[in-house]
Amino acid sequence: MLGQWSPSPDGRADGRLAIGTTNGRRMMATHPIILIDDDRAWSEAAVALLRAEGFDVKTAGDGQHGLELLDQSAPMLVILDVHLPRLSGFDLLRELRRRGQQVPILMVSSEDQAGLMAQALDEGASSFLRKPVAADLLLRAVRRLIGPPEQGLSP
């Protein structure tokens, strides 16, 4: 289980986390991640964890909204639930790969079905984790797929 985290202390609405200052300029996380999951409690905990580590995270609660969000941005990583309303995680994965998008996709599921991980990997997912996911395992998987958050400067 991810545990309990509180929302970002600075309350930023744009999904970017201020992480310090350098010469009067704020440093901002620059690794965008899109998390698509309809489990609100898990999503909120994962987002809080990733933002606290310096990652820029945007979310969608269903597959169709997730596809629209992906059409509007170029994420470094997609964290994608298998079972989603309006467009399943597998359908979204297939659509992204059909379009030639090679963004790493970390699929997650609370379902304990034999072969689900193999199916996800066969269809183009980069990695698979079963929920609930321990915080350290989620962070390790994200860092393995895209590295640590890059620090850019913002005025």
QUIJOLIN-V918512 format. One record per backbone hydrogen bond with DSSP energy under -1.0 kcal/mol. CO is the residue of the C=O (numbers start at 1). NH is the residue of the N-H. E is the energy in kcal/mol with one decimal. If there is no record, write none. Layout:
# QUIJOLIN-V918512
co-><CO	CO>
nh-><NH	NH>
e-><E	E>
This chain:
# QUIJOLIN-V918512
co-><8	15	17	20	22	25	26	27	28	30	31	32	33	34	35	36	38	39	40	41	42	43	44	45	46	47	48	49	50	51	56	58	60	62	63	64	65	66	67	77	78	79	80	82	85	85	88	89	90	91	92	93	94	95	96	97	104	105	105	106	107	108	109	113	115	116	117	118	119	120	121	127	129	134	135	136	137	138	139	140	141	142	143	150	152	154>
nh-><11	57	29	27	25	22	154	19	152	32	56	76	58	79	60	81	40	43	44	45	46	47	48	49	50	51	52	53	55	54	33	35	37	66	67	68	69	70	71	34	106	36	108	89	63	87	92	93	94	95	96	97	98	99	101	100	78	126	127	80	129	82	131	116	119	120	121	122	123	125	124	107	109	138	139	140	141	142	143	144	145	146	147	30	28	26>
e-><-1.5	-1.1	-1.0	-2.7	-2.1	-2.8	-2.9	-2.2	-2.2	-1.0	-1.3	-2.9	-2.6	-2.8	-2.0	-2.5	-1.2	-2.8	-2.8	-2.0	-2.7	-3.0	-2.3	-2.2	-2.8	-2.9	-2.2	-1.2	-2.5	-1.7	-2.7	-2.9	-2.1	-2.3	-2.3	-2.1	-2.5	-2.4	-2.0	-2.4	-3.0	-3.3	-2.3	-2.3	-2.0	-1.2	-2.5	-2.6	-2.7	-2.2	-2.5	-2.4	-2.6	-1.8	-2.2	-1.2	-2.2	-2.4	-1.6	-2.4	-2.5	-2.1	-2.5	-1.9	-2.5	-2.3	-2.6	-2.6	-1.9	-2.7	-1.2	-2.5	-1.4	-2.2	-2.5	-2.2	-2.3	-2.5	-2.7	-2.2	-1.8	-2.6	-1.8	-1.5	-2.4	-1.0>
